[in-house]
Amino acid sequence: MRSTAKKPSIRLADIAKETGYSLSTVSKALNGRTDISEEARQIINAALKRYKYPHKPSTGKNQKTIEIVFQDFDSLWALEVLRGTIREAKLHNLSVTTTESGDHQHPDSSWLDNMLRRQTDGAILVFSSLTRIERDKLHSRGIPFTLFDPFGNPDPSALSVQADNWTGGIIATRHLLALGHARIGIITGPEKMMCSKARLDGYTSALVGEGIEANPEYITEGDFTTAGGYAQAISLLRQPNRPTAIFAGSDRQAMGVYEAARQLGLRIPEDLSVVGFDDIQTAALLSPALTTVKQPLQDMARASVRMIVEALTTGDVLQPHIIMPTSLVVRNSTQQLKA
């Protein structure tokens, strides 16, 4: 009679014995831990695959997860990005986690290991860049990532989404020129950020197009915050031959310009025209409502999610670098310059 006894299932101890690694190391490889060598991981994973041992433990996770990494999460700008991410992720049955880490240039050094430990399936990095070692580690784990408004020129091999910042700078400045302003101040973002450089280049190009040489005294570096916008506006508006208009590199900076003008007894737009950048929700609620360059933050976030989904499902992305158009939203903070 043929025996009906079941063949014993493979155990982690058997994998450990065959590969020559400890049970603890095998367990780390199985759970995606980062504190083992890449050689050990590959050998153990090959054995797990050969014996058809499930690579991921049963954790109740029935959704793939994407992680969005902010430098900080204390602004409506970040909320708009998150809102777009969540709305698109929901369409693809993805869950979203958020991390506040590092600075405008690079996430905190502990971020990557923590993300791998959480078994995240994809990541959106806001304003950031990664080292080659970090990129290689993500690629080796099959984790796609998108650089959202990248800090510098994005690596050709990295997925990226950004706005057309140069055109935004052009249309903001041309709007003020068309209203008769020639003394136009600008408060940029941090000078090392690619979006700041592009907006400043657009501003300069618009001036040159009208035969106006950019005045260094009217160009000041900010940090995209309201406090920074206030400080830089005070500096600009206290000049003897002050600007009659200011192009702020973000709506938050424009809010600082409003406060500086109020303290100096200047009326907007009668004495000072102001243009912002981003078109966050509060821009239309300012008094007067802010003229600004609309950056399609939610659409950019949704595109970032779609890129990750495409990479996860097909292993390739048809359009790896996306630049989305900007447009001018004219409200009540600008007017024709009076003689």
WOBELSUL-V606874 format. One line per field, one symbol per residue. psi: psi as a letter, one per 30 degrees, with the letter a starting at -180 (. if undefined). Layout:
psi = ???
This chain:
psi = kkkgkkkklkleeeeeeefglleeeeeeeegglfhlleeeeeeeeeeeeeghkkfkljggjgklkkkkjlelhglfeeeeeeeeeeeeeefghklklkkjkbafeklkffeeeeeeefhkflkjjkglllleeeeeeeeffhjklkjjileajkkffkkkkllieeeeeeeeeeeeefggkeijlkjlakffkeeeeeeeeeeeeeeefggkkkjffgkkkaggleeeeeeeeeeefgkeilkflkjkfleeeeeeeeeeeefggkkkgefkkkkakehlefeffljlkkklkjkieeeeeeeeeeeeeeeeefglkejfjkjkkllkjkbggklkkk.
